[in-house]
Amino acid sequence: MKKQTNHCLNFIKAIACFGILYMHTNYGGMHSSIICCLVRFAVPIFFMISGYYCFNQDRDVMNGKMPKKVIHILKIAVFVWVLYFVWSAIFSKIITGEAIDVIKYSKDLFTLNHLWKFLLLNQTATQGIMWFIFALLYCYLLFWLVNKFNLYKLAYVISAVLIVAHIVVRGLILYTHPEITANQELEQQNVEFFRNFLMMGFPFFMAGNFIHRYEDVIKPKFSNIALLIMIPIGLVISCVERRIVPLELFWGTLLVIFAMFILAIKNPEKKVIPIISKIGAVCATAVYIAHPIVNVIVETIYKKVGIENNKIVQICNPLIVYIIIVICALLVDYLKNKVKKTN
């Protein structure tokens, strides 16, 4: 059976992938900090979407689908790793004049420090965005075990506990040790313990799966109006929380994620703005994979023409990078479909 297209969920994917891009390509400032706070729903919602579509009442059928899903994400992980290794070693030298020491980098990959960070925290020296792809791979593998041995109830409970622990523990650490946020190295180390498959990926993956399992019970309990009201309330709560302690995940974020997701599954045929839904369906993966490279290229062009310090350019930079990738991805999709029709 062909998977039904959820246009509303695709609309959310388009906004979420822009949110991720924005967090990585903005030039800082108060407005950027606020926007980054508002788009904290972006990464968790992609894990939830993956978990939502990993559902079938027949566990044997689901087990049969898992090898294909694991191989698919593994192919993406290998492709992205190779892409950024080549980019860091060769093309970044041509464009920016900077490149990694390939021999030293290759040796560093096999140090104990790097290996444990990679295996347990999904961190790789190749590119920061890689953690999500490997975390998603772990999620599929863990879910495969959950499904095979029918551990759903246990997984749902553990996932809920981990989501709460993520906010509470990280919040307490930063609240009692504010010096961490002022030290980039310490902050990065702290983030790594919470931004991985265990503390973010798998809990939200299973949350999406839980919603699919019980959606017939959940959907009637919330009207569209109530869900639409919950979203801005969650965003305001997130901004208030940010003034207390700057987290990657707020209580308000959970409200936004829940409201957005339920709204999407209640209105699967609602395209909202059709072109945005199309972008979410076609371009989300391309935006995630390509945005660090495109951002470097665009910033290099800014420097060449002497506009890197222009405030308007800096404010618009995330949108410029987003539009470039979206146009390229839509063009590739158009050409692919044209080739299919001719064949």
URDA-V963398 format. One record per backbone hydrogen bond with DSSP energy under -0.5 kcal/mol. NH is the residue of the N-H (numbers start at 1). CO is the residue of the C=O. If there is no record, write none. Layout:
nh;co
NH;CO
NH;CO
This chain:
nh;co
7;5
7;268
8;268
10;6
11;7
12;8
13;9
14;10
15;11
16;12
17;13
18;14
19;15
20;16
21;17
22;18
23;19
24;20
24;21
25;21
25;22
26;22
33;29
34;30
35;31
36;32
37;33
38;34
39;35
40;37
42;39
44;40
45;41
46;42
46;43
47;43
48;44
49;45
50;46
51;47
52;48
53;49
54;51
55;53
59;57
62;58
63;59
64;60
65;61
65;62
66;62
67;63
69;65
70;66
71;67
72;68
73;69
74;70
75;71
76;72
77;73
78;74
79;75
80;76
81;77
82;78
83;79
84;80
85;81
86;82
87;83
88;84
89;85
90;86
91;86
92;87
93;90
94;90
95;91
96;92
97;92
97;93
98;92
100;88
102;100
105;101
106;102
107;103
108;104
109;105
110;107
111;108
115;111
116;112
117;113
118;114
119;115
120;116
121;116
121;117
122;118
123;117
130;127
131;128
132;129
133;129
134;130
135;131
136;132
137;133
138;134
139;135
140;136
141;137
142;138
143;139
144;140
145;141
146;142
147;143
148;144
149;145
150;147
151;146
155;151
156;152
157;153
158;154
159;155
160;156
161;157
162;158
163;159
164;160
165;161
166;162
167;163
168;164
169;165
170;165
170;166
171;167
172;168
173;169
174;170
175;171
176;172
177;173
180;177
181;178
182;178
183;179
183;180
184;182
187;180
187;183
188;184
189;185
190;186
191;187
192;188
193;189
193;190
194;191
195;191
196;194
200;196
201;196
202;197
204;200
205;201
206;202
207;203
208;204
209;205
210;206
211;207
212;208
213;209
214;210
215;212
217;214
218;214
219;215
221;218
222;219
227;223
228;224
229;225
230;226
231;227
232;228
233;229
234;230
235;231
236;232
237;233
238;234
239;235
240;236
241;237
242;238
243;239
243;240
244;240
244;241
245;241
247;245
254;250
255;251
256;252
257;253
258;254
259;255
260;256
261;257
262;258
263;259
264;260
265;261
266;262
267;263
270;267
271;269
273;271
274;272
276;273
277;273
278;274
279;275
280;276
281;277
282;278
283;279
284;279
284;280
287;283
288;284
289;285
290;286
291;287
293;290
294;290
295;291
296;292
297;293
298;294
299;295
300;296
301;297
302;298
303;299
304;300
305;301
306;302
307;302
308;302
310;307
314;310
315;311
316;312
317;313
320;316
321;317
322;318
323;319
324;320
325;321
326;322
327;323
328;324
329;325
330;326
331;327
332;328
333;329
334;330
335;331
336;332
337;333
338;334
339;335
340;336
341;337
342;338
343;339
